[in-house]
């Protein structure tokens, strides 16, 4: 918990003469899409396993590690459970290996608890979850840095990676977030993630991921991976098995397909974006940088779109356990967000990722009303009625949002967006929004 002497609303209101009564009306809007979706996740997972021939060569009773990361991927628990069942039916001994870098406070028990929150337990799986942060170096990269790998993974006879392939939140390249990164950061645990990000400072993230993944595919028992591509509704659009020796060649094609499915904001020009919650279960960076148009990562150019003037983060997801990485991507933060921050977990994640800017503390405000009044002085918009504002629940769900009148007027002309009736801004007794995502 972070304790701050937050200024009261009256003190902030004295900064300018604007009143929220001068702000535009709002409306609830929802974009509609019909993206591709896997009809049967279990069947698609079994087909993916069939595509990895090295699994057929294993002896009966062989230990097989199936990785699972820390992201809140809707269909991943079913995918992992099906993989465990299929491997067991083949006469193998599968177990689940938590593979999530420094998440869960960089502790074995913390990572086990992360899986439990997704309903993934030894009872639900019918197999062991072998959680450990122990690693050993299996080689060195070209700069002489160690390449760590989980000792649990090294003791297994085979490792089956499972991860979502998607745009990374730090950089652009042919290999971003996917099976290769799962090997480097997931199997590498906290030490592997830290070494990768340190190497990336001088060589770039894509180079660091590619080089280290190639080493790990040679030096560990990784036999392949199951790649999941999400659609705009956070459901599996594709599930594909890839043998280990094909991952670095196949992943760029999967990444391109994933980019076509990406769910960004339905508006690219905003003065203020309000995000109800950020969190590690939403994105590795708290807020998906591809949605908000900000990287704030050393050496990476900022994206051109979307063009968002300021960002206000209201809260932190419970599943983050106080890890507030990503709050530094915002300009304003509600005091409740800061009250929920665990600095130890947050700084551990920042040290592992190598970018302190993402945990800088934004301007802290006591209420939503105070934030709007304060933000007006930092937006450069002469008439408050012209403010272009959007309010989303989180960056995983950008299709359902509240928007100010100027944005709603743009949406009225679009066939893919339904816009509700306009309403005046309203606040509760504490000065926070009297509307939100539990009410629509």
C-alpha positions in Angstrom: 0.0 0.0 0.0 1.2 3.5 -0.9 0.3 6.3 1.4 0.3 9.8 -0.1 -0.9 13.2 1.0 -3.3 13.7 -1.9 -4.6 17.2 -2.4 -8.3 17.7 -1.8 -10.7 18.4 -4.6 -11.3 22.0 -3.6 -7.6 22.8 -3.9 -7.4 21.2 -7.4 -10.6 23.0 -8.5 -9.0 26.3 -7.7 -6.4 25.8 -10.5 -8.8 26.9 -13.2 -12.3 28.3 -13.7 -13.7 25.3 -15.5 -16.6 23.3 -14.1 -17.6 19.8 -15.2 -21.0 21.3 -16.0 -19.2 22.8 -19.0 -18.0 19.4 -20.2 -19.9 17.6 -23.0 -22.5 15.1 -22.4 -21.6 11.4 -22.7 -23.1 8.3 -24.3 -22.4 4.5 -24.0 -21.2 3.1 -27.3 -20.4 -0.5 -28.4 -18.6 -1.6 -31.5 -19.8 -4.9 -33.1 -17.5 -7.4 -34.8 -17.9 -10.9 -36.1 -14.3 -12.2 -35.9 -13.3 -15.9 -36.5 -13.6 -18.2 -33.5 -12.5 -21.8 -32.7 -15.7 -23.8 -32.2 -14.1 -26.5 -30.1 -11.0 -25.5 -28.1 -10.5 -29.1 -26.9 -10.6 -30.6 -30.4 -8.3 -27.9 -31.8 -5.8 -28.5 -28.9 -5.7 -32.2 -29.6 -5.1 -31.5 -33.3 -2.2 -29.1 -32.3 -0.6 -31.9 -30.2 -0.8 -34.2 -33.2 1.3 -31.7 -35.2 4.3 -32.2 -32.8 5.8 -35.5 -33.8 8.5 -35.5 -31.1 5.8 -36.3 -28.6 5.1 -39.6 -30.3 8.7 -40.7 -29.8 8.6 -40.4 -26.0 8.6 -43.6 -23.8 5.6 -44.5 -21.8 5.5 -42.7 -18.5 7.8 -39.8 -19.7 7.5 -36.6 -17.7 6.1 -33.8 -19.9 6.0 -30.2 -18.7 3.1 -28.0 -20.1 3.7 -24.3 -19.5 1.1 -21.8 -18.4 1.6 -18.1 -18.1 0.1 -15.4 -16.0 -2.1 -13.6 -18.5 -5.9 -13.8 -18.2 -6.4 -15.6 -21.6 -10.0 -16.9 -21.6 -9.4 -20.2 -23.4 -5.9 -21.0 -22.0 -7.1 -22.9 -19.0 -9.2 -25.2 -21.2 -6.3 -25.6 -23.7 -3.8 -26.5 -20.9 -6.3 -28.9 -19.3 -7.0 -30.6 -22.6 -3.2 -30.9 -23.3 -2.7 -32.6 -20.0 -5.6 -35.0 -20.7 -4.3 -35.8 -24.2 -0.8 -36.5 -23.0 -2.0 -38.7 -20.2 -4.1 -40.7 -22.7 -1.0 -41.3 -24.6 0.6 -42.9 -21.6 2.8 -39.9 -20.6 3.0 -38.2 -17.2 2.1 -34.5 -17.8 2.5 -31.8 -15.3 1.9 -28.0 -15.4 4.9 -25.7 -15.1 4.1 -22.0 -14.1 6.0 -19.9 -16.7 5.6 -16.3 -16.0 8.8 -14.5 -15.4 8.6 -12.4 -12.3 4.8 -12.3 -11.9 3.4 -13.7 -8.6 6.0 -11.7 -6.7 8.7 -13.8 -8.3 7.9 -16.6 -5.9 6.9 -20.2 -6.5 3.9 -19.9 -4.2 2.8 -16.6 -5.7 2.9 -18.1 -9.2 0.9 -21.1 -8.0 -1.7 -18.7 -6.6 -1.9 -16.9 -10.0 -2.9 -20.2 -11.6 -5.4 -20.9 -8.9 -7.2 -17.6 -9.7 -7.7 -18.9 -13.3 -9.2 -22.1 -11.9 -6.0 -24.1 -12.7 -5.2 -26.3 -9.7 -3.8 -29.8 -9.2 -7.4 -31.0 -8.4 -8.9 -29.5 -11.6 -6.1 -30.8 -13.8 -5.6 -34.2 -12.1 -1.8 -33.7 -12.3 1.0 -31.9 -10.5 1.8 -28.2 -10.7 5.5 -28.0 -10.2 6.2 -24.4 -9.2 9.8 -23.4 -8.6 11.9 -20.3 -9.4 15.1 -22.3 -9.5 17.1 -22.0 -12.7 20.5 -22.9 -14.1 22.4 -21.4 -17.0 22.4 -23.7 -20.0 24.6 -21.5 -22.2 25.8 -18.0 -22.8 24.6 -15.6 -25.5 27.0 -13.8 -27.9 27.8 -11.1 -25.2 28.6 -13.8 -22.6 25.4 -13.3 -20.6 23.9 -16.5 -19.1 20.8 -18.0 -20.6 18.8 -19.4 -17.6 16.3 -22.3 -17.8 14.0 -23.7 -15.2 15.5 -26.7 -13.4 12.1 -28.3 -13.4 12.0 -28.0 -17.1 15.5 -29.4 -17.5 14.5 -32.4 -15.4 11.5 -33.2 -17.6 11.8 -35.5 -20.6 9.9 -33.0 -22.7 8.5 -29.5 -22.5 5.4 -28.4 -24.4 5.1 -24.6 -24.5 1.6 -23.1 -24.5 1.1 -19.4 -25.1 -0.8 -16.7 -27.0 0.9 -15.1 -30.0 0.2 -11.4 -30.1 1.7 -8.0 -30.6 4.3 -7.2 -27.9 3.7 -4.2 -25.6 7.4 -3.0 -25.9 8.5 -3.2 -29.5 7.8 -4.2 -33.1 9.5 -7.1 -34.8 8.9 -10.4 -36.6 9.0 -12.3 -33.3 7.2 -10.5 -30.4 5.0 -12.2 -27.8 4.5 -15.9 -28.3 6.2 -19.3 -28.0 9.7 -18.0 -28.3 9.1 -15.4 -25.6 7.5 -18.1 -23.4 10.7 -20.1 -23.7 12.9 -17.2 -22.8 10.8 -15.5 -20.1 8.6 -18.4 -19.0 11.2 -21.1 -18.7 13.8 -18.6 -17.8 11.7 -17.4 -14.8 12.6 -14.1 -13.1 16.4 -14.5 -13.9 15.7 -15.3 -17.5 13.4 -12.4 -17.9 15.9 -10.0 -16.3 18.9 -11.3 -18.4 16.8 -11.0 -21.6 15.8 -7.4 -20.9 19.4 -6.4 -19.9 20.6 -7.9 -23.2 17.9 -6.1 -25.1 19.1 -2.7 -23.9 22.2 -3.0 -26.2 20.8 -5.4 -28.8 17.1 -4.9 -29.0 14.3 -7.1 -27.7 13.7 -9.1 -30.9 17.4 -10.0 -31.2 17.5 -11.0 -27.6 14.4 -13.1 -27.8 15.4 -14.9 -31.0 19.0 -15.6 -29.9 18.0 -16.9 -26.5 15.0 -18.9 -27.8 17.3 -20.6 -30.3 19.7 -21.6 -27.5 16.9 -22.9 -25.3 15.4 -25.0 -28.1 18.8 -26.6 -28.5 19.7 -27.0 -24.8 16.4 -27.9 -23.2 13.8 -30.7 -23.9 11.4 -28.3 -25.6 9.6 -30.4 -28.2 7.2 -27.8 -29.5 4.5 -25.4 -28.6 0.8 -24.7 -28.9 0.1 -21.2 -30.2 -3.2 -19.5 -29.5 -4.4 -16.5 -31.4 -7.2 -14.4 -29.7 -9.9 -12.6 -31.6 -11.3 -9.2 -30.7 -13.6 -10.8 -28.2 -10.8 -12.5 -26.3 -11.7 -15.9 -27.6 -9.5 -18.3 -29.5 -9.5 -17.6 -33.2 -6.8 -20.2 -34.0 -4.9 -22.9 -32.1 -1.9 -24.4 -33.8 0.8 -26.9 -32.9 4.4 -26.0 -33.9 7.4 -28.3 -33.6 10.4 -26.7 -31.7 12.6 -26.5 -34.8 9.9 -24.5 -36.7 8.9 -22.0 -34.0 11.2 -19.2 -35.1 10.2 -19.5 -38.7 6.4 -20.0 -38.1 5.9 -17.4 -35.4 6.2 -14.3 -37.7 3.4 -15.6 -39.8 1.2 -16.3 -36.7 2.1 -12.8 -35.4 0.9 -11.2 -38.7 -2.4 -13.1 -38.4 -2.7 -12.0 -34.8 -2.2 -8.4 -35.8 -5.2 -8.6 -38.2 -7.3 -9.8 -35.3 -6.1 -7.1 -32.8 -8.8 -5.2 -30.9 -7.8 -1.6 -30.7 -9.9 1.4 -29.7 -12.7 2.4 -32.2 -11.4 5.9 -32.1 -7.8 7.2 -32.8 -8.0 10.8 -31.7 -8.7 11.6 -28.1 -7.9 14.3 -25.6 -8.4 12.1 -22.6 -8.6 8.3 -22.2 -10.0 7.0 -18.9 -9.1 3.4 -18.1 -11.2 1.9 -15.3 -8.5 -0.7 -14.3 -5.0 -1.7 -15.3 -3.4 -5.0 -14.2 -1.1 -7.8 -15.0 -4.0 -10.0 -15.9 -5.0 -7.4 -18.5 -1.5 -7.0 -20.1 2.1 -7.6 -19.2 2.5 -3.8 -19.2 -0.7 -3.2 -17.1 -2.4 -1.5 -20.1 -1.8 -2.8 -23.6 0.5 -0.2 -25.1 -0.9 -1.0 -28.6 -4.3 0.1 -27.4 -3.3 3.3 -25.7 -0.5 4.3 -28.2 2.3 4.6 -25.7 5.4 2.4 -25.2 7.6 4.5 -22.9 10.3 1.8 -23.3 14.0 2.7 -23.7 15.1 2.8 -27.4 11.6 2.3 -28.9 9.9 5.0 -31.0 6.4 5.9 -29.9 3.6 4.7 -32.2 1.8 7.2 -34.4 -1.7 6.0 -33.6 -3.8 6.2 -31.6 -3.2 9.9 -30.7 -4.2 10.3 -27.1 -3.4 13.5 -25.2 -3.7 12.2 -21.6 -4.5 9.0 -19.8 -6.2 8.6 -16.5 -6.1 5.2 -14.7 -8.7 4.7 -12.0 -7.9 1.4 -10.4 -5.9 -1.9 -10.2 -7.3 -5.3 -10.8 -7.4 -7.6 -7.8 -5.6 -10.3 -9.8 -2.5 -8.1 -10.0 -1.8 -8.5 -6.3 -0.6 -4.9 -6.0 1.7 -5.1 -9.1 1.0 -1.8 -10.7 3.4 -1.9 -13.5 1.9 0.3 -16.2 0.8 3.1 -13.9 3.7 5.1 -15.4 2.0 4.9 -18.8 -0.8 7.1 -17.3 -0.7 10.9 -16.6 -3.3 10.8 -13.8 -4.2 8.1 -11.3 -7.0 7.9 -8.8 -5.8 7.7 -5.2 -7.5 4.3 -4.8 -5.1 2.9 -7.4 -2.2 4.0 -5.3 -3.7 2.6 -2.2 -3.7 -0.8 -3.8 -0.1 -0.8 -4.9 2.5 -3.2 -3.6 5.8 -1.5 -4.4 7.9 -4.6 -3.8 6.0 -6.5 -6.5 5.8 -3.5 -8.7 9.5 -2.7 -8.5 10.5 -6.4 -8.9 8.6 -6.5 -12.2 10.1 -3.2 -13.3 13.6 -4.4 -12.5 13.0 -7.6 -14.4 11.6 -5.8 -17.5 14.4 -3.2 -17.4 12.1 -0.1 -17.7 11.6 2.1 -14.6 9.4 4.6 -16.4 6.5 2.3 -16.4 6.3 2.4 -12.6 6.6 6.2 -12.2 3.8 7.6 -10.1 1.4 9.7 -12.1 -0.4 12.8 -10.9 -2.6 11.4 -8.0 -6.1 12.8 -7.7 -8.9 12.3 -5.0 -11.8 11.8 -7.4 -12.9 11.5 -11.0 -14.4 15.0 -10.9 -11.2 16.5 -9.7 -9.3 14.6 -12.4 -11.4 16.0 -15.2 -11.1 19.6 -13.8 -7.3 19.2 -13.4 -6.8 17.5 -16.8 -8.6 20.3 -18.6 -5.6 22.6 -17.8 -3.2 20.1 -19.5 -5.1 19.3 -22.7 -4.9 22.5 -24.7 -8.6 22.5 -25.6 -10.2 26.0 -25.4 -13.8 25.0 -25.0 -14.5 22.2 -22.6 -17.5 21.2 -24.7 -15.1 20.1 -27.4 -13.3 17.6 -25.3 -12.9 14.2 -26.9 -13.0 11.7 -24.1 -13.4 7.9 -24.0 -13.8 5.7 -20.9 -13.0 2.0 -21.2 -13.1 -0.8 -18.6 -9.6 -2.0 -19.5 -7.5 -2.3 -22.6 -8.7 -5.9 -23.2 -12.2 -4.6 -23.8 -12.0 -1.5 -25.9 -15.2 -2.1 -27.9 -17.6 -1.1 -25.1 -17.0 2.4 -23.9 -18.4 5.7 -22.8 -17.6 8.6 -25.0 -18.1 12.4 -24.9 -20.5 14.1 -27.4 -17.8 15.0 -30.0 -16.7 11.3 -30.3 -20.3 10.1 -30.1 -21.2 12.3 -33.1 -18.4 10.6 -35.1 -19.7 7.2 -34.1 -23.3 8.1 -35.2 -22.1 7.9 -38.8 -20.6 4.4 -38.4 -22.5 1.2 -39.1 -20.4 -0.9 -36.8 -21.1 1.1 -33.6 -24.3 1.4 -31.6 -24.5 4.7 -29.7 -26.9 5.1 -26.7 -28.7 8.2 -25.5 -26.7 11.1 -24.4 -26.6 11.9 -20.6 -25.1 14.6 -18.4 -21.9 13.8 -16.4 -22.9 12.8 -12.9 -20.9 11.9 -9.8 -21.5 10.3 -6.4 -20.9 11.9 -3.1 -17.2 11.2 -3.3 -16.9 12.9 -6.6 -16.5 9.7 -8.6 -18.5 8.7 -11.7 -22.1 7.8 -11.0 -22.0 5.5 -14.0 -19.6 2.7 -15.0 -19.2 -0.9 -16.2 -21.3 -2.6 -13.6 -24.4 -0.7 -14.7 -24.6 -1.0 -18.5 
